[in-house]
Amino acid sequence: MELAIEILGRGGVVPAACAAQLVWLASRFRAAEPAGRYAAAVAIAAAFGLGYVLLPDWAALVPQRHWQWLPYLALLAAVLGPVARAAGVQAFERWLLALLLAVAAAWVLVPAWSDLVPARGWSIALLAAYLLALSMALDALPERLAGPRLLGLFALAAGALAIVLLVSITAKLGQVAGVAAAAIAGAWTVAGSFERNEALLSRAAVPLYAVLVGGLAYVGAIEVPGATHWELLVLPAAPLALWVFAAGPLAKLQGWAALATQIGLVLLPIVAVAAWVVLGE
């Protein structure tokens, strides 16, 4: 029990508090636009890095396994994501930056296993395409759907992934995903302090979310030899259910009705995948 409390504190409370504090400090700067772009992305990456460092020795700082590149990918995404959202950056330039990040992430996250299926070259291309599509689809959400609530849904999806990995795949990856979920949740708790820059705050963090949580889902999917779990890739994509609210009858919902319906629709694929993996095990 004491060990569980210690792990929860180091991997949950510490990164969440770190991210919340960094976002709140950024909101005090008068240059609201740059602060809004960098606050959440940098806070989540820094908090994830801190939580990762506090994990046991198997979370090596000098990468020995493919998933140990995640803290460095988070830092790269924390730079490229806000840069892509700077004034004057055209859409195609933003796509190029997203492509660069997706390819870099796929290159280091796909292991050089001789029995990897698909083979490494194909896996790199497919993972890069998945991360790019996830990032672009979330980035294109209408402004009213991209506020602090989006960060909360990111934390929900990351938390679900952490539980599934912990219960059915490997405790190590589950703890790493738990650190990511805590960092995102911490940033979300104080995202409202940016007021009019809330959507910018969330959009700049989209590439980081795609690489970190999408990358963890891929690593978890191939972690168990001979038992791939590609369904895990659905979990990071669960917030895409918000597209249902972009137009049509559901777009007219407001207040608590909109919040409850959005959370419910995002939870549907999360619960389905979690049940499939956990009950299957």
N, C-alpha and C positions, 0 to 999 in steps of 0.2 A: 504493500500500500504506500509506504514512504517513497519507494522508487517511482511509483506511478505519479504521485503528487509532485516529485522532483522533476520528472519528465514533462508533466503538464505545465509546471511553472516555467521551466527553461524554454520549452518548445511552444508554449501557448501564451502565457501572461507576458513574458518578457518581450517577444516580438510584437505582440499587439500593442503594448504600452509604448514601445519605441516608435512604431509607425504612427500612432495617434499623436504622440508628442511632436514628431517631426512635421506632420501635416499642420498641426495647430501653430507651431512656430512659423511655418511658411505663410500662414494666413495673416500674420502680423506685418508682413512686408507691404510697403506702399505700392511697389511695382507688382500690382495684382496679376497682370497677364503672365509674366514669366513665372511668378510663384505658382500660379494656377496650373501652368503646364508641367512644372517639375515636381510639385509637392507630393502628389500621391505616388507617382512612379519611383521617385528617389526614396521616399519613405518606405515603400513596400520592399524595394530592393535592399535597402540598408537593414531593415528589420529582419528580412529573410536571411541576409548574410550573418547578422548577429545571432539569430536563432540557430542557424546551421553551425556556427562556431561552437555554440554551447552544447551541441549534440555530442555523444560519445566519440571515441577515436575512430570509429568506422566511417565517420563523415570527414574524410580527408580533405585538407585544404589544397594539397598537391594532387590533382585528379589521378586516380589509379583505375577507376571504373568510369564508364561513360556518363552515368547520372551525376557524378561528382563535379561536372562542369556547370551544373545548374546555378550556383551562386554567381559565377562569372557571366553567364548568359543573362541573368537578371540585371546585373550592372550594365551590360551592353544595351539591353532593352530600355533601361531607365534613362539612357542617354538618347538613343535613337527615337524612342516614342515621343518625348517632348519636342525634340528637334523637328520631327515630322509635322508637328502641330503649330509650328511658328508661323507668324504672319508672313505671307509672301511665298510660302512653300506650296507649289502646285500639286494637284491630285496625283499626277503621274510620278512626281518626285517622292510623294509619300508612299506610293505603291513600291517604288524602287527600294526605298529604305526598309519597307516591310519585307520585301523579297530577300534583301541582303540578310536581315535578321533571321528569317525563316531558314535560309540555306545554311547560315553559320550554326544555328541551333541543330539542324538535322545532321550536319557534318560531324558534330562531336557527340550527339546523343545516340546515334545509330552505332552499335558496337561492331567490332570487326570479328564477329563469330563466323566460323566456317560453316556452321549449320543454320545460320540465320535465314529465315524465310519471311518475305522475299530476300534475295541477296542484297548485300550492303548498298550497291549502286541504286537499285530500285527502291530500297527502303528509304534512302536519303531523299530521292525525288518525291516519293509519296508522302513522307513526313513533312518535307518542306511545303508541299502543296496543301497539306492539311493545316499546318500552322498559318500559312499565308491566307487561306480561305477563312479560317476562324477569325483572324485579326481583321481582315477587310470587312467581313460580314458584320462584326460587332462595331467596327468603326463607322459603318454606314448607317447605323441606327438613327432615326430622327432625333432632333435635339431634345425633345421633351422626354424621350426614353433613355437618355444618356446621362442623367444626373447622378447624385449619390446613391440612389436606389440600385443603379447598375453595379456599383462597387459591392453593395450588399449581396447581390445575386452572385457576383464573382466569388465572394467569400463562402456563400452557401454551396456552390458547385465544388469549390476546392475542399471544403470541409467534408462533403459527401465522398469525394475521391479519397481523402485521407482515411476515412472510416473503412471504405471498401478495401483499400490497400492493406490497412492494418489487420483487418479480420481475415482476408482471403488470399493475399499475395505475400507480403513480407512486412514485418513490423518496422524495418529500417525505412523503407520508402513511405510507409504510413506516417512515420514521425516527420520525415522531410516534408510531405504534403501537409501535415498538420501545422508546421511552421509557416508554410506559405499561406494557408487559410487564416491563421492568426494574424499575420502581417496585413493581409488584405482587409480583414475585419477591423483591425485597429485603425487603418486609414479611413475606412467607411464611417466609423463612429463620429469622426469630427469633420467629415467632408462638407457638412453644411455650413461650416464657418467661412467658406469662400463665397457664399451667396450667389452672385451672378455668374461666377466662374465654375459652377459645379459641373456642368457638362464638359468643359475643357479639362477639368481635373480627371474625370473618368476616362475621357477619350485618350488622353496622353498615356494612361495606364493600360490601355487595351493590348498593345504589343507585348508588354511585360506579362500580362495575364495569359495571353496565348502561348508564349514561349514557356513560362514557368509551369502553369497548370496543364496546358496541352502536352508539354514535354514530359511531365510526370506521368500523365495518363499513358503516353506511348511506352515509357520505360516500364511501367507496371504491366502493360499488356504483353510484353515479351519477356518479363523477368523469370517466369517459371518455364523451364525447358519442356517442350512438347505440349504445353497447355497455354496457348496464346489467348488473351482476353481482349480482342479488338473492341468489344462493346464498351470498354472503359473510355474510349475516345468520344463517346457520346456525352459523358459527364461535363467536360469543359465547354461543350457546345450547347449545354442546356439553356444558358441565357439567351440564345438565339430565338427562343420561344417568344421573346418580346416583339419580334417582327409581326406577330399576330395582331398586335395593338397599333401597328403603323397606319392601318386604314380599316374601314369597315365598322361594324357595330361596336366592337370592343374598343375602338379608338375613342369613343365618346364617354367611356367610363372615367370617373374622377374620384378623388379622395380615397377613402378606405376600400371602396368597392374595387377600384382600379388596382390598389396595392394587393389586396387579397387574391384577386384573379390572376395578376401577374405572377405572384409567388406560387400560386397553385399550378399554373401551366409550366413554370420552370421546374417545379418539383416532380411533375409527372414522369419525364424521362429519367430524372435522377433516381426516383424510387424504383422504377422499372428495371433499370440497369443494376442498381444495388441489390435488389431482390434476386435477379438472374445470377449474378456472380456469387453472392453469399450463399444462397440456397443451393446453387450448383456445387459449391465446395462442400 
